[in-house]
Amino acid sequence: MVFSFYFVCYVTASCPVEPLYSYVTFFDIMASVTVNMRLCGKTHKVNVVLDGMDLKVSIDTDCDHVRQYSEKVKTISMDDVTDMKASKVVSYESTIMMTPTCLVPKAVLYAAWMEIGMISPTRAKEVKENSISFV
């Protein structure tokens, strides 16, 4: 998890017309999510770290399909994690080689949201997991 602060300077006599963003990083620790796909017997670890305004994604996996997917999502933008219609994380082109039931793309979103502060890491550690149960 990267803890960051953004300082915004709005239009005043001492500021330019465009807002200035100053980026300060206090910790450089990535957000990680583990996916245990018991139906196919595969385990994947998704790591996401904020790098400027982009997110760097790495996926440790023993699945060839997920490995191919990881090549397509090595660097994602903020739009990729907030706009599902235009997101390459869940796009047909990125996920074509995987089954529709694979949870790795959702894990990328969870790790990214945690990395950018949209999911509390403290709360995530408290609940430990989300799950799908077959009944």
QUIRA-V788939 format. One record per residue. N is the residue number from 1. RES is the residue in one letter. PSI is psi in whole degrees, -180 to 180 (none if undefined). OMEGA is omega in whole degrees, -180 to 180 (* if undefined). NEAR is the number of other C-alpha atoms within 12 Angstrom. Layout:
N_RES_PSI_OMEGA_NEAR / N_RES_PSI_OMEGA_NEAR
//
This chain:
1_M_129_176_31 / 2_V_120_177_29 / 3_F_121_-173_24 / 4_S_157_173_23 / 5_F_139_174_16 / 6_Y_128_177_17 / 7_F_126_-177_13 / 8_V_130_177_16 / 9_C_111_180_16 / 10_Y_170_-175_14 / 11_V_116_173_12 / 12_T_-178_179_12 / 13_A_-29_-177_8 / 14_S_-1_-178_11 / 15_C_152_175_13 / 16_P_173_-178_13 / 17_V_-43_179_11 / 18_E_141_175_12 / 19_P_142_176_15 / 20_L_135_178_16 / 21_Y_125_176_17 / 22_S_126_-173_14 / 23_Y_124_-180_17 / 24_V_125_179_17 / 25_T_131_-180_19 / 26_F_-31_178_12 / 27_F_147_179_15 / 28_D_69_-179_17 / 29_I_131_-177_20 / 30_M_156_173_28 / 31_A_137_-178_39 / 32_S_143_177_31 / 33_V_136_177_37 / 34_T_135_178_28 / 35_V_121_176_34 / 36_N_100_180_24 / 37_M_89_-174_23 / 38_R_-29_179_16 / 39_L_-38_-180_15 / 40_C_-5_177_17 / 41_G_23_-178_13 / 42_K_150_176_22 / 43_T_138_-178_25 / 44_H_139_174_32 / 45_K_119_-178_31 / 46_V_127_178_37 / 47_N_134_178_35 / 48_V_135_177_39 / 49_V_138_178_37 / 50_L_131_180_35 / 51_D_92_-173_27 / 52_G_-121_178_22 / 53_M_4_177_20 / 54_D_166_176_21 / 55_L_131_177_33 / 56_K_129_-176_31 / 57_V_133_170_39 / 58_S_141_-178_34 / 59_I_118_174_36 / 60_D_120_-173_26 / 61_T_159_173_24 / 62_D_18_-179_19 / 63_C_126_180_25 / 64_D_-37_-179_17 / 65_H_-43_179_25 / 66_V_-34_176_34 / 67_R_-42_177_27 / 68_Q_-42_178_23 / 69_Y_-43_-176_34 / 70_S_-29_177_36 / 71_E_-30_-178_23 / 72_K_-16_-177_27 / 73_V_30_-180_35 / 74_K_-39_177_27 / 75_T_125_179_30 / 76_I_159_-178_34 / 77_S_172_175_29 / 78_M_-37_178_27 / 79_D_-35_179_21 / 80_D_-24_-180_30 / 81_V_-4_-180_34 / 82_T_-17_-178_20 / 83_D_94_-175_16 / 84_M_-28_-179_18 / 85_K_-36_-177_13 / 86_A_5_-173_18 / 87_S_129_174_26 / 88_K_-13_178_31 / 89_V_-38_-177_39 / 90_V_10_-176_34 / 91_S_155_178_23 / 92_Y_-43_-178_19 / 93_E_-35_-179_17 / 94_S_-31_-171_28 / 95_T_4_-174_28 / 96_I_-34_-175_20 / 97_M_-8_-178_22 / 98_M_160_175_24 / 99_T_152_179_19 / 100_P_-18_-178_16 / 101_T_-4_-180_17 / 102_C_133_-177_29 / 103_L_0_-177_32 / 104_V_-46_178_41 / 105_P_-39_177_40 / 106_K_-36_177_28 / 107_A_-37_176_36 / 108_V_-43_179_43 / 109_L_-44_179_37 / 110_Y_-48_-179_34 / 111_A_-40_179_39 / 112_A_-45_179_43 / 113_W_-39_178_34 / 114_M_-40_-179_33 / 115_E_-37_-179_38 / 116_I_6_173_35 / 117_G_11_179_24 / 118_M_-14_170_21 / 119_I_131_180_19 / 120_S_124_177_22 / 121_P_-33_178_27 / 122_T_-46_179_14 / 123_R_-40_179_14 / 124_A_-41_178_22 / 125_K_-32_178_15 / 126_E_-47_-177_10 / 127_V_-21_175_12 / 128_K_-43_-177_13 / 129_E_156_164_16 / 130_N_155_-177_18 / 131_S_159_172_13 / 132_I_126_-179_14 / 133_S_137_176_7 / 134_F_129_-177_6 / 135_V_none_*_3
//
